[in-house]
Each structure stands twice: as C-alpha cells, then as structure tokens.
Amino acid sequence: MKGAGLVVRGGAELGAKCDRIAGRIEQPSGASADLASIFQQRIARRFGAHGEGNWPGHAPATIERWGAHPLLRLSGELHSALTSGRVDVDGATIRYAPDAPFYGAIVNARRPLMPDDPALSQEVAETLAEHIMGGE
C-alpha cells in the first residue's frame, strides 16, 4: 500500500474511520476470498512448473506401473483439491485449507506445498492492508 493515507475532516469522522478500521482488523476474514485466490494461483504455478524445479521426476518403477504422466497429476484429484481450497483467517493466523481428505499427508510430506517466499508474504501483507484500510 504505497502512498496510502488517511484523510480526516473532524473528530467524529476520525472516530468513525478508526472504528471501521478496528472492525476489519478484528475480523480479517473479509480478506479470505482474496487471500484464497493468491494461494490458489501460487499452487497452480508450482504445479505448472513441476514444483519450480525442486521436485524430482518419477522413479522408473512409477512410470512402469502408471505410465508417463505429469508429476502429481495421475488422476487430477490432487491438483483440483489444492487449487480450489479456502482460506480461514483467525486473528494472526492465516490457514489455507485445500478441499482434500488427504491434506494431512500433504502437510507432512517432504515437499512443502508453499515454501517460505518473501514475495508471497509481501502479497499477503498488502492484501490484508488493503482489506483493513478498506478504501479509507
């Protein structure tokens, strides 16, 4: 939110704006749809880049058993579930929850779904700031 400012004319207006901003800080769930979109697009890009180059290819036994196919896309179920998840925002916690019964196995996997990424953190922070300021 570069160059954002809060313009206030009078004490009553200041109080009302502060109340609106405080309400959005206390209830950041209004940003959930925008945050979900960020995570969904990020995951889709990782799939498209086969894990951004850090996912090993299929083992020969896998190809022999299932045939050649894109990584993690034998049935398409995993890709669909991970790229259509939802975001739950609770206080300072943002949780991306893919709609997949096997999500726990993904979280505990050796390959992180979304590794630490300063650009992703910045995008999330900017989205939350826009929500909190709400056009004020």
LUMMARMAR-982328 format. One line per 8 residues: number of its first residue (from 1); for each residue x, y, z of C-alpha. Coordinates in nm, 2 decimals. Each point is the difference from the previous one (the first is absolute). Layout:
BEGIN
NUM	X Y Z ~ ... .
END
This chain:
BEGIN
1	0.00 0.00 0.00 ~ 0.24 0.26 -0.12 ~ -0.10 0.36 0.06 ~ -0.31 -0.09 0.18 ~ -0.13 0.26 0.24 ~ -0.29 0.07 0.22 ~ -0.18 0.33 -0.06 ~ -0.22 0.11 0.29 .
9	-0.21 0.31 0.04 ~ -0.13 0.03 0.36 ~ 0.00 -0.20 0.31 ~ -0.32 -0.19 -0.07 ~ 0.13 -0.12 -0.34 ~ 0.33 -0.10 0.16 ~ -0.18 -0.21 0.26 ~ -0.22 -0.17 -0.26 .
17	0.29 -0.08 -0.23 ~ 0.20 -0.14 0.29 ~ -0.30 -0.22 0.10 ~ -0.03 -0.13 -0.35 ~ 0.37 -0.08 -0.03 ~ 0.00 -0.16 0.35 ~ -0.29 -0.22 -0.10 ~ 0.19 -0.12 -0.31 .
25	0.31 -0.07 0.21 ~ -0.21 -0.20 0.25 ~ -0.18 -0.19 -0.28 ~ 0.25 -0.04 -0.28 ~ -0.20 -0.29 -0.15 ~ -0.14 0.25 -0.25 ~ 0.33 -0.04 -0.18 ~ -0.04 -0.38 -0.03 .
33	-0.11 -0.01 -0.36 ~ 0.29 0.22 -0.12 ~ 0.25 -0.20 0.21 ~ -0.14 -0.33 -0.14 ~ 0.05 0.13 -0.35 ~ 0.36 0.08 0.08 ~ 0.07 -0.35 0.14 ~ -0.19 -0.17 -0.28 .
41	0.19 0.18 -0.27 ~ 0.33 -0.07 0.18 ~ -0.07 -0.37 0.02 ~ -0.11 -0.01 -0.36 ~ 0.33 0.16 -0.11 ~ 0.19 -0.26 0.21 ~ -0.18 -0.28 -0.17 ~ 0.06 0.16 -0.34 .
49	0.37 0.03 0.07 ~ 0.01 -0.35 0.14 ~ 0.08 0.14 0.35 ~ 0.22 0.28 -0.14 ~ 0.27 -0.24 -0.08 ~ 0.05 -0.16 0.34 ~ -0.22 -0.30 -0.04 ~ 0.18 -0.32 -0.12 .
57	-0.15 -0.18 -0.30 ~ -0.18 -0.33 0.02 ~ 0.19 -0.31 0.10 ~ 0.03 -0.26 -0.27 ~ -0.23 -0.23 0.20 ~ -0.27 0.27 0.01 ~ 0.02 0.04 -0.38 ~ -0.01 -0.37 -0.05 .
65	-0.31 -0.04 0.23 ~ -0.20 0.31 -0.11 ~ 0.15 0.12 -0.32 ~ 0.15 0.34 -0.07 ~ -0.20 0.29 0.14 ~ 0.06 0.34 0.14 ~ 0.12 0.01 0.36 ~ -0.28 -0.03 0.26 .
73	-0.26 -0.02 -0.27 ~ -0.09 -0.36 -0.06 ~ -0.37 0.06 0.06 ~ -0.01 0.38 0.03 ~ -0.17 -0.03 0.35 ~ 0.29 0.14 0.19 ~ 0.05 0.30 -0.24 ~ -0.37 0.07 0.01 .
81	-0.02 -0.02 0.38 ~ 0.31 0.22 0.06 ~ -0.10 0.27 -0.24 ~ -0.35 0.04 0.13 ~ 0.06 0.03 0.37 ~ -0.13 0.26 0.23 ~ 0.17 0.24 0.25 ~ -0.10 0.03 0.36 .
89	0.13 0.30 0.19 ~ 0.00 0.00 0.37 ~ 0.18 0.28 0.18 ~ 0.36 -0.01 -0.12 ~ -0.04 -0.35 -0.16 ~ -0.07 -0.05 -0.37 ~ -0.07 -0.36 -0.09 ~ -0.04 -0.12 -0.36 .
97	-0.22 -0.31 0.01 ~ -0.02 -0.20 -0.32 ~ -0.31 -0.20 -0.04 ~ 0.17 -0.34 0.02 ~ -0.04 -0.29 0.24 ~ 0.37 -0.07 -0.04 ~ 0.11 0.35 0.09 ~ 0.17 -0.12 0.32 .
105	0.23 -0.22 -0.20 ~ 0.09 0.30 -0.22 ~ 0.09 0.22 0.30 ~ 0.23 -0.27 0.13 ~ 0.16 -0.08 -0.33 ~ 0.37 0.07 -0.08 ~ -0.10 0.25 -0.27 ~ -0.15 0.32 0.15 .
113	-0.32 0.11 -0.17 ~ 0.11 0.37 0.02 ~ 0.35 0.05 0.13 ~ 0.11 0.33 0.16 ~ -0.02 0.27 -0.26 ~ 0.05 0.37 0.08 ~ -0.20 0.10 -0.31 ~ -0.29 -0.21 0.11 .
121	0.02 0.14 0.35 ~ 0.00 0.35 -0.15 ~ -0.30 -0.07 -0.21 ~ -0.19 -0.13 0.29 ~ 0.10 0.30 0.22 ~ -0.11 0.24 -0.27 ~ -0.34 -0.18 -0.04 ~ -0.06 0.01 0.37 .
129	0.10 0.37 0.02 ~ -0.24 0.08 -0.29 ~ -0.28 -0.18 0.18 ~ 0.07 0.17 0.33 ~ 0.01 0.34 -0.15 ~ -0.31 -0.08 -0.21 ~ 0.03 0.31 -0.21 ~ 0.03 0.24 0.29 .
END
